[in-house]
């Protein structure tokens, strides 16, 4: 039987939940701002330039704690992503209005 370090797994999972929530909240916020602009590309680029390195930095630190922590991080991030997609898909209107 393989011994599993539950504390390390929990640390990775907690950081994955927080990072996932922050990542997708930043995506939502960036999209809301960008869709109100006449030129949305700069807003989207800045949003991505902040969110992606921040997520990678936290993931890099978690990976340094071990494979178990990284697995917890990745699974928690995936759970957040699936949860947000399920919520957004059910809340989407039947008829989508044009954005511009």
N, C-alpha and C positions, 0 to 999 in steps of 0.2 A: 504494500500500500504506500502511495506517495504521500508524504507529509506536506501539508499546505499551510503556508503562513497566512492565517486569516487576517491578521492586523495589516500586513502589507497589501493583501488583496482589497481590504476595506479602504485603505488609504488611496489606492489607485482608483477604486470605484467612486469614492467621494470626490476626488479631484476630477474624475471623468464627468461626473454629474454637473459639477460647478462649471467646468470648462465647456461642456456641451451647451449648457444653458446660456452661458455668456456668449459663446460663439454664435448661436442661433438668435439670441436677442440682438446682438450687434448686426447680424445679417438683416433682421427685420427692420431695425432702426435705419440702417443704411439704405435699404430698399425704399422705405417710406420717404426718406429725404430725397433720394435720387429720382423717384417718380414725380416729385413736385418741381423738379428742375427742368430747364429747357435743354441742358447738356448734362445728362446723368452719369456719363462715363467717369469724369473725375471723382465724383462722390463714391462710385462703386469701386474705383481703384484704391482710393484712400481707405475705404472700409475693408477691402480685402488685404491691403498692406498692413493694417493693424491687426485684424482678426487672425489671419493665417500664421504669422510669426509668433503671436502670443500663444496660440494653440500648440504649435510645434515646440515652443520653449517649455511649456508645462509638460508636454508629452516626453520631451527629452529628459527633463528632470525625473519624471516618473519612471522612465526606462532605466535610469541610473539606479533606481531602487531595486530593480530585479524584474524578471520576466513575469512573476505573479502580479506585481503591481501594474505592469504594462497591460497584462490581460484584463485586469479589473478596470483600468482606465478605458481601454478600447471597448469593452463590453458596456460600460456605463455610458460612454459617448454614443454608442449605437442605440442603446435603449432610449436615450434622450431624443436622438434623431427620429427614431420610429414613432415615439410618442408625439413629437411635434408634428410630424407629417400626418399622423392619424387625426390629430386635432384640427389642423389646417384644412385637410381634405373634407372633413365633415362640416366645417364652418364656411366653406366656400359657397358663394351664391350660385344659383343655377345658371343665371345669365350674367356674364362678365361684361362690365362696361368698358369701353375703350379708355386707355390710360392717357391719351393726349388730346 
